[in-house]
Amino acid sequence: MAGRILLLVLLPAALAVAQDDGARMDALEKENAELRQRVENLEGVQQAVASDVEDTAEGLGLNMVVKRGSVWGIFQLFGDTGVTYASPELPNRGEAFFFDGGIDLFFTARVGDHFQVLSETVFLSSIGTTSDSSKFDQERLWGAYKFSDLLQLKLGLEHGPISRWNNLYHHGKWLELTVTRPFLARFEGDGGILPMHEAGVEARGAIPFAKGRLTYVFFLSNGRGPQVTDVEEFSDHNDAKAITGGLGFEPMGTHPLWVAVFVRWDEIPPNAADPARLRSIGQIVTTLQVDYRGERIQVLSEVAFISGSDRTSSTDFDHVAAYFQVGYSLNDEWTPYFRFDIRDMDQGDPYYSPVNRDLDAYEIVGGVRFDFVENAAIKLEIGFGEREERDGGGVVSDRGYIRVGFQLSFVF
Amino acid sequence: MAFRTLLLVCCTAFAAARTEDPPRQKEPLELAVIVHPKNPVTKVTLAELRAYLKIEREYWPDRKRCDVYLPQSTTDEYDVLLQKIYRMSHKKLQKYWVRRLFSGEISAKPSYVPSAKAAGEQVAKGEGAISVVAAKDVPKGVNVLLIDGKKPGEEGYPLVAVPGKAEQEP
């Protein structure tokens, strides 16, 4: 009897405990399921991040490539530094000095299959009259839609196609075989005679056929400013736009060869500050370009014919600039090179003469490039030649010169 | 006794050195070019293949972007590609991609895949993808392109070479 009473007392207690355990088990299972879900979510995120970042082992430098969804982004950095010797020396400078060539930040992204943006920003060092300085410069910034290989439309700031050198290397010194650029490819602020930077809209494409590939470029841009150093990146001094058209041919073959002809028309606006420039100048530039890259030999050569029609004095001026450059790769590391560079200008052109760019010059350059690691190179070159110089009285005379340049350039 | 022992040791070492195998020449390696089964292109010429793999042509005829997946640079497959398609060393090819990307001619560099299986996965995933694998390792679920009208294994198929030659060239 006592046992039955005890059982009667204990049974409800046991049932209560069992019921309590069951509820706790349910709660634990629910909690467990939630935790499992959170872990799975975290693993998913981790996998997504891992697959978004490309393997960096196969690129040069940091090779920062990121892929996220339909966006591919690539970031690259170029830079250079070195030492130079020149005789006779630059005004207010010694014969030899070290220099910092600047840093170039490059970024491009592709969104989906057809749209691309590209930006090149440079921290430039420049030698001033009394002191040197660095400046921030947006060199390229464009967006492009590529419908197919036949047609790409591009809008923005770009390096003009009138020079092959300009389109190949931009501000990436590591890509250039040599320490210096040839006369016709120098920038507007660095003694150049052709427009290197252009803002506008461009159509380009390539038409393949049995014997090779025909490429075309059509570029409508702001054109040049009143002075030869002006770059009309953000506005235009006149309503007339510059038009550049070009055709290139790449024959089918083992090694790439590019042959092209470009023509550019521009109406250069008057310069109110200069009495000799009261009216505009019509300028036509024609360039012939040859670029060959064999297993060992690489050749790059351009000729530019510049024809200016000054409407103030009703006078025509004709200028020619050309270079021929050849490099020979002994192996992956050593490449000796040679360049002949010339600028034959009509004196007195009111567009070029205020900054003495209407004067002749020639230079012979010899050097060697040593790619001591994959993403850095040192270059040593000697250049000598002769250039016309104008003194304070306007008298022009020839002067020989020699220069030596040593450059360390890199990409990351 | 010591002299004899020394002589014996020297002779043994010399004999061992003499019997070391000379470096063996590798067997020719044949490559297959694989694309997505929905890709309308089934055959290309070697020149067209070069244009696609060098990203001189970025689009297939159906306007899908051609995404290139290359074998890793330490593999025999990559070495044969350098010889038959790119005709330049690995270092020069790296510089070539940087130059073309920087000039804006191309919007992305090729991606690299660690194995034929991974190449197959990428090609099966992207309708515009193209990759190259050893002909003996062609994964399932992809199409193999005819090159100059020939498929791997046929006489005159152009993508065959002895690996290791590319590094000897400049």
Boltz contact constraints between the chains, C-beta under 6 A:
constraints:
  - contact:
      token1: [A, 55]
      token2: [B, 112]
      max_distance: 6.0
  - contact:
      token1: [A, 58]
      token2: [B, 73]
      max_distance: 6.0
  - contact:
      token1: [A, 58]
      token2: [B, 112]
      max_distance: 6.0
  - contact:
      token1: [A, 60]
      token2: [B, 94]
      max_distance: 6.0
  - contact:
      token1: [A, 60]
      token2: [B, 98]
      max_distance: 6.0
  - contact:
      token1: [A, 72]
      token2: [B, 108]
      max_distance: 6.0
  - contact:
      token1: [A, 110]
      token2: [B, 107]
      max_distance: 6.0
  - contact:
      token1: [A, 110]
      token2: [B, 108]
      max_distance: 6.0
  - contact:
      token1: [A, 113]
      token2: [B, 65]
      max_distance: 6.0
  - contact:
      token1: [A, 116]
      token2: [B, 107]
      max_distance: 6.0
  - contact:
      token1: [A, 118]
      token2: [B, 104]
      max_distance: 6.0
  - contact:
      token1: [A, 148]
      token2: [B, 59]
      max_distance: 6.0
  - contact:
      token1: [A, 148]
      token2: [B, 63]
      max_distance: 6.0
  - contact:
      token1: [A, 149]
      token2: [B, 57]
      max_distance: 6.0
  - contact:
      token1: [A, 149]
      token2: [B, 58]
      max_distance: 6.0
  - contact:
      token1: [A, 149]
      token2: [B, 59]
      max_distance: 6.0
  - contact:
      token1: [A, 167]
      token2: [B, 103]
      max_distance: 6.0
  - contact:
      token1: [A, 168]
      token2: [B, 103]
      max_distance: 6.0
  - contact:
      token1: [A, 172]
      token2: [B, 102]
      max_distance: 6.0
  - contact:
      token1: [A, 175]
      token2: [B, 99]
      max_distance: 6.0
  - contact:
      token1: [A, 252]
      token2: [B, 47]
      max_distance: 6.0
  - contact:
      token1: [A, 254]
      token2: [B, 87]
      max_distance: 6.0
  - contact:
      token1: [A, 295]
      token2: [B, 170]
      max_distance: 6.0
  - contact:
      token1: [A, 296]
      token2: [B, 170]
      max_distance: 6.0
  - contact:
      token1: [A, 329]
      token2: [B, 170]
      max_distance: 6.0
  - contact:
      token1: [A, 331]
      token2: [B, 170]
      max_distance: 6.0
  - contact:
      token1: [A, 332]
      token2: [B, 89]
      max_distance: 6.0
  - contact:
      token1: [A, 332]
      token2: [B, 91]
      max_distance: 6.0
